[in-house]
Amino acid sequence: MSVRVRPPVPCFQCKDEFDLVVSAPPWNMRTESKLIPAGDHAIEFRDAHNHLVILQSCLRLNPIGLGLFIVHPSFVSRGMRRNVYQGLPDLGLSLEAFVSLPEGQFQPMTSIGGGIALIGRGHQDRIFVGQISQDAERNRILFSNLWRRHTGEDLGLGALVHQDSFSGFQVLKEGELGARCRLSWLDAIDHEWLLRFLEHRIAGKTADFASVARTAVSRHDPRQEPGAVVPHAGICAGGPG
């Protein structure tokens, strides 16, 4: 195996292909547009310069090659049309994995977290996502799941997410927490009381969903008197969205 270390631009100009490309380009560089050759035509990409550097580096991968990059969280953003992340499939590339780096990893330069992006040739329907932690055992399990493309016991230990729905680990985590809140809110409601609410609605009576739910929750908490107001995320929000 030979290892070649070069500045980015000369590498783009060479015709060689590589098994592995590793880089940690600077963050928050200027946004610019660039035409990238794709067969008999060219595709215009518009993104931060550091993300365009990553894209051009990946064009030097051989068919089984892999690119490993330390990236800003915005790399997987869908906020800009024709950015690198969304345009990878147009060049026969795909994001195979995104491992989140928690906030504080790059202090004192920045408190922003980042990510490890793994990019390869071909098409992947799903992206492996997870998050590095301070727990060595969790990290061991995470990377074991990564190489085997297995899901873990929780989101941080690994999950397979559809390409079209992934726009960052934090977004995914917030969505998971939201789903848990909705499920816990539904679990807290006794079916008997839910039927009572529906009967009120059908009968045309005015029934307050939150008050019925509060009563239902109190039935699950022996410390509360029947009908007492129980603090609950779903109820405080006025019911499930």
N, C-alpha and C positions, 0 to 999 in steps of 0.2 A: 504494500500500500504506500502510495506517495501522498504527501500533504503539501499543498501549494498555498502560500499566503500571498495575496496580492491586493492592491487597492481595487475598489469595485470597478471603476471604469475600464481598465485594461482587461479584466475578467470578462466583461460584457463583449468586448471586441474579439476575444479568442473564440475558436471553434470547438475547443475541447468540451467534453461532457464529464460530469462528476458524480460520484456515488453520494457525496455528502457536501452540503454547503451550510456553513454555520456563520451567523453574524448577529451582532447586537448594534444595529445602526442608531444614530442619534434620534431623539424624539422631537416632535413639534417643529419639523422643518417646513419650509414654505410649500404651499399648495401649487401644483403646476399640472399642465396637460402634456401627455406624451403619446405619440403614435407607436404602437408595438406591432411588428410584423406578425401576421398569422396566416401562413400559407401564401395564397396569391393576393392577399389584401392586408390592410392594417387596421387595427382597432385603437381608438382613442381612449385612453384612461386619464382620469383626473383624480389626483390624490396627493397626499403629502409626499415630498421628495423621498423621504426615508422608506415609505411604502412602495414607491416605484422602484427603488433600489432592490428591495426584496423580490419584487416581481421579475425584474430582469435577471437577478441571480438564479431564480428558479428555472428560467429558460435554459440554463446550462446543465440541468439535471439529466442524467441518463434515464432510461425507462424504469429502472428500479431505484433511482436516486431519491434522496430525502433532503429537504431543506429544514433547518432548525434555526428559529429566529426569536430573539427577545424583542417583544413588541409592546407598543403603547396600547391601552384598551381600545382606542379608537380604530385599531386595525380591522376589527370585526364589526365596525359600525355600518349601518345601512342608510346613514343620513345623506350620503352624497351619491348621485348617479354616476355610474361608470367608475366606481372606485375599484381598487385592486381586489379586495375580498370578493365582491360580487362578480368580478370579471374573470376570476381564476378558471372557471369551467370553459370559457371561450378560448383559452389557450391550452386546454387539455390538462389542467392542473386542478388540484382540490386541497382544501384544508382538511387534513386527516385528524388532527387533534389540536386542542387548545387547552393548556394547563394554566390556570390562573395563578398569578403571584400576588399575595395579599398586599394591602397598603403598608407602607413603611419599609419595604424591602430595599428601596434605593435611597433611603435617607443617608446623609443630609441633602442630597441633590434634589430629591422630590419625595413627597409623601404618597404620590400616586402609585397604585399597584400596576402591574403589567401582566404579561402573559408569555408563555412559550408556545409559539405556533409551529406546528409540523406540517409541511406542505410537500406533496408528492405528485407524481404523474398519474394520470388516469382519473376515474370518477369514483367518489365515495358518496353513498347516499346519506351516511350519518357521520357526524363528527364526535370523536371522543372528547369529553370535557371533564375537568376535575379541578381541584385546587390544592396547591402545596400548603402545608401547615408547619407548625413548629414541632409536631409529633413525628419522630423518626419512623415509628412503626406504621403510622397512617401513610406516610410518604412511600414506604416500601410497598404497601398494599396498592396504593394509587398507581405507582409505576408498573407493578405487576399486572394490574388491570389494563393499563394503557397498552402494554405490549401484546396482551392477549385479546384486547378489545372486549373486555368483560365489564359489565356494570357492577358498581360497588353497592354497599349497604346504604350509602347516602350520596347526595350529589357531589360532595367534596371528594369522595373516593372513586368517582367515575360514573359517567352516564353517556349513553349514545343518543345524540340529538340530531334531528333532521337538519340537513344543510340549510333549507329555506327558512327555518324558524330560529336559527341561532344568531344572536346579535350581541353576545357578551355574557360572561359568566355571572356578573352581578345581576343583569336583567333576568337571567334564568333563575337565579337564586331567589330574587324577589317574587317571581312568578310562582315558584314552588311554595314559598311562604304564604302567598295569597291563596293558593289552592288548599294548603293545610288549614288556613283560617276558615275557608268556606266549608271544608269537610267537618272541622270540629264544631262549627256552628250548627250544621245539620245533625251531627251526632248528638248534640245536646238537646235536641227537640224530641220529646216523646211523641210517638206516632199518634197516640190518642189525642193529644192537644193539637197536633197539626190537623187532624181530621175535624176537630172542633172548629178550628179557624176556617177551614174550607166550608163547613156547614153554615157558618155565619155569613160567609161571602155569598153562597148560593141562595140563602134565605133573604139576601138583600140587607142584612143588618150591617151596621158599621162596626167593624172589629179592627182593633189596632194590632197589627202583626207583632210589633215589638213587645206589647204587654202580654200577649199570649205566649210569646217565646220566653219572656222573663219568668212567667209562671211555670212553663215547662222545664226551664233550667233549674228552678228551685226544687223541683221534684227529684232532681239528680243530686242535690246537695243537702244532706241531712242537717247541716248547720243553719240552713235558711228556713224561715217560716214560709208556708205556702203563699205565693203571690209576691214575695219580696223581690226587690230589684237586685239582680246579680250582675256585677261587672263582667262583661264578656265582649271580646273584640267584635264578634259578628253583630251583637245586639247594639252595641254603641254606634256601630256604623248604620244602624237602621235596617239590618237584614242583609241577606246575601246579594251581591251585585249581579 
